[in-house]
C-alpha cells in the first residue's frame, strides 16, 4: 500500500506520477490519498489527470475516510462515529 498526500507530493511531476502508477498497477498495490481536500476535489483530480481511483481517500485532514466499493466511495461510518 502507498498512502500519500496529493499537493506537492503525488502531484507536481506528472511523468514520475504516471510511472509510479504503472509500477503500482503491475504489482497490485493499494493506493490511498491522504489529503486536506474534500472528496469532490480528489475526484476532480482523478478525472482531470486520468489516473485510477484510489482504493481509499482520507480527506479533510483525516476527518473523513472513504473506501472504494463497487466503483463508488462509501464513508467509513465507524470512523465517522469515532471522530
Phi, psi and omega in degrees: 000138171242124177244120188219149168290163178266291190291121179080359179237289179282323179266137176147327178226091187304316181301314180293322179299311180294324177297315178299317180297321177297317178297315181299316181295325181287343182242011175058045175282149168275145179240127178232129174262130178242109193214161172280349180290160171270164187303316179301326178291320177297316180293327175298317177298313181302313181292315182298318184269350179067036179259162181293154176292138175290156180288336177205155176230124172259109190247165175051050177056042174088002181277342177226135177236131179239137179246136179284125180216117180062032178085356180239156178264130176245134178292137178288102185292329177296316179295321180302320179291322180292315186285000000 
